[in-house]
């Protein structure tokens, strides 16, 4: 019987990234993820790929930003540069030592570093939008992640692997089933042009005319379970309150409410962490929305302070300030992409062209059990 990490690696290599003979795969993670990296390496080689691995050590980025020269900040690894511009596949395995490692970084050096990496990020967005770069973000459970989620490591491992459907007999077939069921949602939404979210502290409208709703079926994120688009930039109007804490750079902002007119956030408040929200909203492009989405992974039923999981919580919606997705037709550009989550299970509704299609965390035309699996 295959162990759980072998099943994880096979899912990542064969389903998520569809690695083929002759592909070049670039893997980035930390040394804590070595057990999973080893299985990914083996599986990708067996698939006929060449594999390069970049493993970070404890506080690597902190040392660079706080102690490196301007020359060091502006240096970009040739291997990373080539991977983003030429390789066929990229896997990022989040496996944190300490989720607060990057608090209190030198702001000037940080700005230099972000500017140096910007061309590679733009190349990444361009190539991943067409799957010229088959990318996937996933997670290897560590003590830091478990502590942040309020779980023991063993409990957290079970949570992560269950959300990824790794306990199913055939995880790939399970995700293909998710794809088929979510396609029903996407097909309906792509036939409509005006969307309205309504709930406690929420009444917000936006247009998706000329935009595309995407079926996020685990290929670009593992786990996934959401449908998303980029709203027409100047079409968003209304108010939205986010019930879950909004986390940016490891900093929590609670009780966020945004008032929006013609796509622009005109007013905002937060019960805690307002100074973080104030700061981020000064970033170019951060006062317009780059994403609107609905979470559909009902195996994710608790908030863990990890956006890879939290934005997929079944029965929630989220909207992201900042950078749009090219594959949806979005045009907003920003160094920020900040997902903010609202629970819809207590009376929340979604209307599409004035027809109610969703209530209390469920699509009215779809059996939620088909998404739970």
C-alpha positions as CSV (number, residue, x, y, z in Angstrom):
1,X,0.0,0.0,0.0
2,X,1.4,3.4,-1.0
3,X,2.3,5.8,1.8
4,X,0.6,9.2,2.0
5,X,3.6,11.1,0.7
6,X,3.9,8.9,-2.3
7,X,0.3,9.5,-3.1
8,X,0.8,13.2,-2.6
9,X,3.8,13.3,-4.9
10,X,2.0,11.3,-7.6
11,X,-1.0,13.7,-7.4
12,X,1.3,16.7,-7.7
13,X,3.4,15.4,-10.6
14,X,0.8,13.6,-12.7
15,X,-2.4,15.5,-12.0
16,X,-1.5,19.0,-10.8
17,X,1.4,19.7,-13.1
18,X,0.9,17.0,-15.7
19,X,4.6,16.5,-16.0
20,X,5.7,14.9,-19.3
21,X,9.0,13.5,-20.6
22,X,11.4,16.3,-21.4
23,X,9.8,18.8,-18.9
24,X,12.0,20.7,-16.6
25,X,10.6,21.0,-13.1
26,X,11.8,23.6,-10.6
27,X,10.9,22.9,-6.9
28,X,11.1,25.5,-4.2
29,X,10.6,24.7,-0.5
30,X,12.4,24.6,2.8
31,X,14.5,21.8,4.3
32,X,11.6,20.7,6.5
33,X,9.8,19.4,3.4
34,X,12.6,17.0,2.5
35,X,10.4,13.8,2.9
36,X,7.9,15.1,0.3
37,X,10.5,16.7,-2.0
38,X,12.3,13.3,-2.1
39,X,9.1,11.6,-3.4
40,X,8.3,14.4,-5.8
41,X,11.9,14.2,-7.1
42,X,11.6,10.4,-7.6
43,X,8.1,10.6,-9.2
44,X,9.1,13.4,-11.6
45,X,12.3,11.6,-12.7
46,X,10.3,8.5,-13.4
47,X,7.9,10.6,-15.5
48,X,10.9,11.6,-17.7
49,X,11.5,15.1,-16.3
50,X,14.6,16.9,-15.2
51,X,14.3,18.3,-11.7
52,X,16.0,21.2,-9.9
53,X,15.4,21.8,-6.2
54,X,15.9,25.0,-4.3
55,X,15.7,24.4,-0.5
56,X,15.6,27.3,1.9
57,X,17.0,27.2,5.4
58,X,15.8,28.9,8.5
59,X,15.6,32.7,8.3
60,X,17.2,32.8,4.8
61,X,15.1,35.7,3.6
62,X,15.4,37.6,6.9
63,X,19.2,37.4,6.8
64,X,19.2,38.6,3.2
65,X,16.8,41.5,3.7
66,X,18.3,42.7,7.0
67,X,22.0,42.1,6.4
68,X,22.5,42.0,2.6
69,X,24.0,44.9,0.6
70,X,22.0,46.7,-2.1
71,X,23.9,44.5,-4.6
72,X,22.7,41.4,-2.9
73,X,19.1,42.6,-2.8
74,X,19.2,43.3,-6.6
75,X,20.7,39.9,-7.4
76,X,18.3,37.3,-8.8
77,X,19.4,33.7,-9.0
78,X,20.1,32.7,-12.6
79,X,18.4,29.4,-11.9
80,X,15.2,31.0,-10.7
81,X,15.3,33.5,-13.6
82,X,15.6,30.7,-16.1
83,X,12.9,28.6,-14.4
84,X,10.3,31.4,-14.5
85,X,11.1,32.3,-18.1
86,X,11.8,28.9,-19.7
87,X,10.9,25.8,-17.5
88,X,7.7,23.9,-18.1
89,X,6.8,23.2,-14.5
90,X,7.2,24.9,-11.1
91,X,6.2,23.6,-7.7
92,X,6.2,25.7,-4.5
93,X,5.8,23.6,-1.3
94,X,5.1,25.8,1.7
95,X,6.8,24.3,4.7
96,X,7.5,27.1,7.2
97,X,10.0,27.1,10.1
98,X,8.4,30.1,11.7
99,X,5.6,32.1,10.3
100,X,6.9,35.3,12.0
101,X,10.4,35.1,10.5
102,X,9.7,38.0,8.1
103,X,8.3,40.4,10.7
104,X,10.3,43.6,11.1
105,X,12.3,43.4,7.9
106,X,14.4,46.4,6.7
107,X,11.8,48.3,4.6
108,X,14.3,49.9,2.2
109,X,16.0,46.6,1.4
110,X,12.7,44.9,1.2
111,X,11.6,47.5,-1.5
112,X,14.8,46.9,-3.4
113,X,14.3,43.1,-3.3
114,X,10.7,43.4,-4.5
115,X,11.7,45.6,-7.4
116,X,14.5,43.1,-8.4
117,X,12.0,40.2,-8.4
118,X,9.2,42.1,-10.2
119,X,10.2,41.1,-13.8
120,X,10.3,37.5,-12.7
121,X,6.9,37.8,-11.1
122,X,5.4,39.3,-14.2
123,X,6.9,36.5,-16.3
124,X,5.4,34.0,-13.8
125,X,1.9,35.6,-14.1
126,X,2.2,35.7,-17.9
127,X,3.3,32.1,-18.4
128,X,1.2,30.5,-15.6
129,X,-1.9,32.1,-17.1
130,X,-1.6,30.0,-20.2
131,X,0.0,26.9,-18.5
132,X,3.2,27.4,-20.5
133,X,4.4,27.2,-16.9
134,X,2.5,24.5,-15.2
135,X,2.6,25.7,-11.6
136,X,1.3,24.4,-8.3
137,X,1.3,25.7,-4.7
138,X,0.9,23.1,-2.0
139,X,1.8,22.6,1.7
140,X,3.9,20.2,3.8
141,X,2.6,20.2,7.4
142,X,5.0,21.6,9.9
143,X,4.8,22.6,13.6
144,X,4.6,26.3,12.7
145,X,1.6,25.7,10.5
146,X,-0.1,23.5,13.1
147,X,0.4,26.0,15.9
148,X,-1.0,28.8,13.8
149,X,-4.0,26.7,13.0
150,X,-4.5,25.8,16.7
151,X,-3.9,22.1,16.1
152,X,-1.4,19.4,17.1
153,X,0.9,18.4,14.2
154,X,-0.8,15.0,13.9
155,X,-4.3,16.7,13.7
156,X,-2.9,19.2,11.2
157,X,-1.5,16.5,9.0
158,X,-4.8,14.8,8.9
159,X,-6.5,18.1,8.1
160,X,-4.1,18.9,5.2
161,X,-4.1,15.5,3.7
162,X,-7.9,15.1,3.9
163,X,-8.4,18.5,2.2
164,X,-6.1,17.2,-0.6
165,X,-8.2,14.0,-0.8
166,X,-5.1,11.9,-0.2
167,X,-7.0,9.4,1.9
168,X,-9.3,8.6,-1.0
169,X,-8.4,5.4,-2.9
170,X,-7.6,7.4,-6.1
171,X,-7.0,11.1,-5.3
172,X,-6.6,11.9,-9.0
173,X,-10.1,10.5,-9.8
174,X,-11.5,12.4,-6.8
175,X,-10.2,15.7,-8.1
176,X,-11.5,14.9,-11.6
177,X,-14.9,14.5,-9.9
178,X,-14.4,17.9,-8.3
179,X,-13.6,19.4,-11.7
180,X,-16.8,18.0,-13.2
181,X,-19.0,19.2,-10.4
182,X,-17.5,22.7,-10.3
183,X,-17.8,23.0,-14.0
184,X,-21.6,23.2,-13.5
185,X,-21.1,26.3,-11.4
186,X,-18.6,27.8,-13.8
187,X,-20.9,27.2,-16.8
188,X,-23.8,29.0,-15.1
189,X,-21.7,31.9,-13.9
190,X,-20.1,32.3,-17.4
191,X,-23.6,32.6,-18.8
192,X,-24.4,35.6,-16.6
193,X,-23.0,39.2,-16.4
194,X,-24.0,40.7,-13.1
195,X,-23.3,39.2,-9.7
196,X,-24.5,40.3,-6.3
197,X,-23.3,39.0,-2.9
198,X,-25.7,39.6,0.0
199,X,-25.3,38.7,3.6
200,X,-24.6,40.1,7.1
201,X,-22.9,43.4,6.4
202,X,-22.7,42.5,2.7
203,X,-24.4,44.0,-0.3
204,X,-22.0,44.3,-3.1
205,X,-22.5,44.1,-6.9
206,X,-20.1,43.7,-9.8
207,X,-20.0,43.0,-13.5
208,X,-18.2,40.0,-15.1
209,X,-19.1,41.1,-18.7
210,X,-16.2,40.0,-20.9
211,X,-14.5,38.1,-18.0
212,X,-14.2,34.4,-17.4
213,X,-15.0,32.4,-14.3
214,X,-12.3,29.7,-13.7
215,X,-12.8,26.2,-12.3
216,X,-10.0,25.9,-9.7
217,X,-9.8,22.1,-9.6
218,X,-6.5,21.5,-7.8
219,X,-4.1,21.9,-10.8
220,X,-2.7,25.3,-9.7
221,X,-3.3,25.0,-5.9
222,X,-3.4,21.8,-3.9
223,X,-5.8,21.7,-2.2
224,X,-8.2,23.8,-4.2
225,X,-12.0,24.0,-4.4
226,X,-13.2,27.4,-5.6
227,X,-14.5,29.2,-8.6
228,X,-13.1,32.7,-9.3
229,X,-13.0,35.6,-11.7
230,X,-11.8,39.2,-11.9
231,X,-14.6,41.7,-11.8
232,X,-14.8,44.5,-14.3
233,X,-12.6,47.0,-12.5
234,X,-14.9,50.0,-12.3
235,X,-18.1,48.0,-11.8
236,X,-17.9,47.1,-8.1
237,X,-20.3,48.9,-5.9
238,X,-21.6,48.5,-2.4
239,X,-20.3,47.3,1.0
240,X,-18.7,44.1,2.1
241,X,-17.8,42.9,5.6
242,X,-15.2,40.1,6.0
243,X,-16.0,37.8,8.9
244,X,-12.7,36.1,9.0
245,X,-9.4,37.8,10.0
246,X,-7.5,39.2,7.0
247,X,-3.9,38.2,7.1
248,X,-1.2,40.1,5.2
249,X,2.5,39.4,5.6
250,X,1.8,37.5,8.8
251,X,-0.1,40.4,10.3
252,X,-3.8,40.0,11.3
253,X,-6.5,42.5,10.5
254,X,-9.9,41.8,12.1
255,X,-13.4,43.1,11.3
256,X,-12.6,44.6,7.9
257,X,-15.4,46.4,6.1
258,X,-15.0,48.1,2.7
259,X,-17.2,50.6,1.0
260,X,-16.8,50.7,-2.7
261,X,-17.9,53.1,-5.4
262,X,-17.3,52.5,-9.1
263,X,-14.7,49.9,-8.3
264,X,-12.7,52.1,-5.9
265,X,-12.5,51.5,-2.2
266,X,-13.5,54.9,-0.8
267,X,-13.8,54.1,2.9
268,X,-12.6,51.3,5.1
269,X,-12.5,50.2,8.8
270,X,-11.1,47.4,10.9
271,X,-11.7,46.5,14.5
272,X,-8.0,45.5,14.9
273,X,-4.9,46.1,12.7
274,X,-6.3,49.2,11.0
275,X,-2.8,50.5,10.6
276,X,-1.9,47.5,8.4
277,X,-5.0,48.0,6.2
278,X,-4.2,51.7,5.9
279,X,-0.6,50.9,4.8
280,X,-1.6,48.3,2.2
281,X,-4.3,50.5,0.7
282,X,-1.6,53.1,-0.2
283,X,-0.1,50.6,-2.6
284,X,-0.8,51.3,-6.3
285,X,-3.8,49.3,-7.5
286,X,-4.7,48.0,-4.0
287,X,-8.0,49.9,-3.8
288,X,-9.5,48.0,-6.7
289,X,-10.5,44.4,-6.8
290,X,-8.5,41.8,-8.7
291,X,-10.6,38.8,-7.8
292,X,-14.1,37.6,-6.7
293,X,-14.6,34.0,-5.8
294,X,-16.7,31.3,-4.0
295,X,-15.1,28.6,-1.8
296,X,-16.4,25.1,-2.6
297,X,-14.1,22.7,-0.6
298,X,-16.4,21.5,2.1
299,X,-13.7,19.3,3.5
300,X,-12.1,22.5,4.7
301,X,-14.4,23.5,7.6
302,X,-12.3,25.6,9.8
303,X,-10.2,28.7,9.7
304,X,-6.4,28.0,9.9
305,X,-4.8,31.4,9.1
306,X,-3.4,29.9,5.9
307,X,-4.9,31.4,2.7
308,X,-4.2,28.3,0.6
309,X,-6.8,26.6,2.7
310,X,-9.0,29.4,4.1
311,X,-10.1,30.9,0.8
312,X,-11.4,27.4,-0.3
313,X,-13.6,27.0,2.8
314,X,-17.0,25.6,1.6
315,X,-19.7,28.1,2.3
316,X,-17.6,31.3,1.9
317,X,-16.9,33.9,-0.6
318,X,-13.8,36.0,-0.9
319,X,-12.6,39.1,-2.8
320,X,-9.1,40.1,-3.3
321,X,-7.7,43.7,-3.4
322,X,-5.0,44.3,-6.0
323,X,-3.6,42.2,-8.8
324,X,-6.0,40.6,-11.2
325,X,-5.6,37.2,-12.9
326,X,-4.7,37.5,-16.6
327,X,-6.5,34.2,-17.4
328,X,-9.9,35.7,-16.3
329,X,-9.4,38.9,-18.4
330,X,-8.6,41.0,-15.4
331,X,-6.7,44.3,-16.0
332,X,-5.8,45.6,-12.5
333,X,-2.1,45.6,-11.7
334,X,-0.7,45.8,-8.2
335,X,2.1,44.5,-6.0
336,X,-0.7,43.4,-3.7
337,X,-3.1,40.5,-4.0
338,X,-4.9,40.3,-0.6
339,X,-7.7,37.7,-0.3
340,X,-10.4,38.6,2.3
341,X,-13.0,36.0,3.3
342,X,-16.7,36.3,4.3
343,X,-18.8,33.4,5.7
344,X,-22.1,32.9,3.8
345,X,-23.5,30.0,5.8
346,X,-25.8,32.2,8.0
347,X,-28.2,33.7,5.5
348,X,-25.7,34.6,2.7
349,X,-27.0,34.7,-0.8
350,X,-25.6,35.1,-4.3
351,X,-27.6,36.5,-7.2
352,X,-26.6,36.1,-10.9
353,X,-28.5,38.5,-13.2
354,X,-31.0,38.9,-10.4
355,X,-31.7,35.2,-10.0
356,X,-30.8,33.7,-6.6
357,X,-28.4,30.8,-7.2
358,X,-26.9,30.3,-3.8
359,X,-28.1,30.5,-0.2
360,X,-26.7,29.6,3.2
361,X,-23.4,28.5,1.8
362,X,-24.7,26.2,-0.9
363,X,-25.5,26.5,-4.6
364,X,-29.2,25.9,-5.1
365,X,-28.8,23.8,-8.3
366,X,-26.0,21.5,-7.0
367,X,-25.9,18.8,-4.3
368,X,-23.3,19.9,-1.8
369,X,-22.5,16.2,-1.1
370,X,-21.1,16.0,-4.7
371,X,-18.4,18.6,-3.7
372,X,-17.8,17.0,-0.3
373,X,-17.1,13.6,-1.8
